[in-house]
Amino acid sequence: MVFIYCYLFILGLVLGSFYNVVGLRVPLNKSIIRPRSTCTKCGHLLKTIELIPVASYIIQKGKCRDCQKRISPIYPIFELLTGILFIIAPLVVGWSSELVVGLTLISMFMIIVVSDIHYMIIPDKILIWFAGIFLIERFFWPLTPWWDSLLGAFIGFVLLLMIAFVSKGGMGFGDVKLYALLGGILGVKLVLLSFFISTLFGSVIGGVALLVKIVKQRQPVPFGPFIAGGTLTAYFWGSDIIKIYLQFLNQVFLLGGCVWLFPLLLL
């Protein structure tokens, strides 16, 4: 079993490196195969030894071997993050058919987040490509009941469309299309939970970023990373979160009932 998890981790590192390339090139309508990867500063053609996920960055101390300019830490961070998430998926979802959906969801988000961070774009090509994959996966491994996917897609689309309309451009249409897709994958309950957690992450992290002056007031911030964090949290632990929330509500209502009944007992 340890070997399998090691394999998943290494697979995640390798795919994470590839997802970096896809996220950077697709928005620019560039091929994801050719040309080979180069240094973004000097154009140095990277050799095989310079393309080992995470390890090459550490060995080269985060610098290009040719021009000695700093390499963005985003590359190793996303490689490592993909590897870690590939390990988390089977631990939470289990070794079932749903694991395929989970790994696909992680893969899509890695690409989307890279693209959104660099260009503030969620490419239609990526959404269409993954929509086809998820359609096949949900055909073979549907939600219960099966119509939960259809209703989830509708609610995800309408909810974000209304917010985009009210915010007058504050919410990008790429986010709207993404949530329509997520609704089909997650179903009604989890897509609503995903939106709530994503908004919570965005509010808290955005507020901290403003306080420490990482971002300026009214500066556009990509929402894709928050959607990724919120959705993966909802997908992996959503049932437990909803259960805890319902238990909390029961306790609140019970306490509220006791508060109202106490004066009556004194009569």
C-alpha positions, 0 to 999 in steps of 0.5 A: 500500500505504501508503494501505491501512495508513493506512486500516486505522489510521484504521478502527482508531481509529474502531472503537476509539472504538466498542468503548470505548462497547460495553465500557462500556454492554453490561455495564450493559444499555444501548443502544450507539446511544442516547443519544449519548456524554456526559462521565461527570463532568458529563453534557455531551453531546459534540459531533462535534468532541469525538468525534474519536478520539485527536485530541479528547483531545489538543486538549482536553488530556485535559479535558472542554470543559464542566467541565474535569474529567480524561477517562480516558486509557483512551479514547485508549489503546484507540483508538490500540491498536486502530489499531496492532493493525489495522496489525500484523495484515496485516503478520503474518498477510498479506493472506489470508482469515485476516486477517478472523479476526485483525481480528475477534479484535482487535475482540472483545478491545478490547471485553472488556478495556474491560469487564473493566477497568471492571466485572471482567465478560466479558459473555455477550452479547459472547461469544455475538455473537462466537461466532456470527461466529467460527463462520461464519468458521471454517466458511469458513476452517477450521483444518487439520485441521478437528477442531482447532477442536473439540478446542481448544474442549474443551481450552480449556473443561476447562483453565480450568474445572479452574483455576476449580474449584481456585482456588475463584473465583480464576478467573471463569467468564467466563474459562472461556467465553472460553477455550472460544471461543478454543480453537475459533479457535486450535486445540489448540497455540495455545490452550495457548500462549495460556494459558501466555503469558497466565499469564506476563504476569499473573504478571510484570505482577502481581508488578511492580504489587505491588512498586510498590504499584499493587495490594494483596495479594489485591486482585482483578485483571481477567485479561482484559487478560492473556488478550488480550495472551497470545492475540494474541501466540500468534495472531500469533507462536505458530508461531515461538515453538513452533519456537524452543521446540522448537529449544531443547529439542533443544539441551537434550536434545543437551547432556544426552546429551553430559553423560551420554556424556562419562563413558562416553568416559573408560572 
